Amino acid sequence: MQWNHIRFREDGAKKVKRGMVGLGNAGKHAGGRAYGYRPARDERGQLEIVETEAVVVRRIFSEYLDGRSPRDIAHRLNADGVPPPRGTSWNASTINGSRQRCNGIIQNGLYAGEIVWNKVRMVKHPVTGRRISRPNPREEWIENDRTDLAIVDPKVFERANALKVEKGNLRPEQSKRNVHIFSGLLKCGCCGGGLAIAGVDTSKRIRVRCSRHTESRTCPDPTT
């Protein structure tokens, strides 16, 4: 009985994947919430622009090209009360994303009029059983031009991503982060957010600060 249940689930997953590949090959959106867009009512896989959110997307690209960091942009959006794509606040990772996964608002080609699907695949962690994403090789991506869905000019998108690459070209010793015994365990006593290293004091002792205050300014306690 359990084997039949597993087979049924695997067959269902394959059918869903085939359907998503079909949508991708047809130049349609294969799923996933994209800030600045909503599903069109009349046809599966079609999107339409949400102008109130598109204004925010253009603001993010403009401020990024003006030299503001993703963290600073997130602080300003939160201060202005702009609703985030999900959760309760904007943070730097929502804007900046991961270079390996090519996600985040700055790297989302949809804003320049290109639908890209199959960037990542979901796999089950062998220990925790949780589903986690893994990047797919570039040759497995499905890309389609959809200039009708562009929110920013493609040249603006290219400039922003060139700037991101330039900023991301750090030497290994600059980007390395040490793991400490309490990494991921300390919590802010004010808001419950995680604590992150915030430099050292004059005695070379490590200081920590609430990451919610650092990333989004949603915690009122900035002390270390």
C-alpha positions, 0 to 999 in steps of 0.5 A: 500500500505504501509503495503504491502511494509513493508511485502515485506521488512520483507519477503526479510529480512527473505530470506536473513537471511535464505541464510546467515544461510545456508552459515554459516551451510555449513562452508562458510563466510556469508558476511561482509568485513574481512581484510586480505581476499577477496571473491573468484571468483568461489564460493559464500561464499568462501574466499581467503587470501590477502597476503599483508594484511595477513602480516599486521595481523601477524605484529599486533599479533606479536607486541601485544604479544610483549607488545605494546598497540593497540593504539601504534600499530595503531600509528606505522601502520599509521606512516608506511603508511599502508592502514587501513581496512576502512576509512583513518587511523588505530585506537585502536578500529580496533585492540582491538575491543569490548569484548562484541561483540568479534570483532576487529582484535585481537578477530577475530577467522577467523585469526586462521582458524575458521569462526564464524557467527551470533555474532550480530544482527541488530535492529532499534533504537526506537528513531533515527530509525538507525540500531544498532548491539546487541550481540547474546548469544554464543549458537546462534553462528555458528562456523566452522573450516577452517584451510585453511583460518588461517593467524596466528597460533591458539596458537598465537591467543589464547595467544593474547586473553588470554593477552587481557582478562588479560588486560581487567580485571579492577576493576569497578572504574578503567573502569568507565567513567564519562559523562560530559555536553559537552561529544560528542559535542567538536570538534578539530579546526584543523581537526574536530575530537572529543575532549576527556578528557586528564587528569587535570592540576595542578589546577585540571581543566580538559584538552581535546585533539583531539581524532584523534591525541590520537588514530591514530596520524592523527591530527597534533595538540597534544596540550591540 
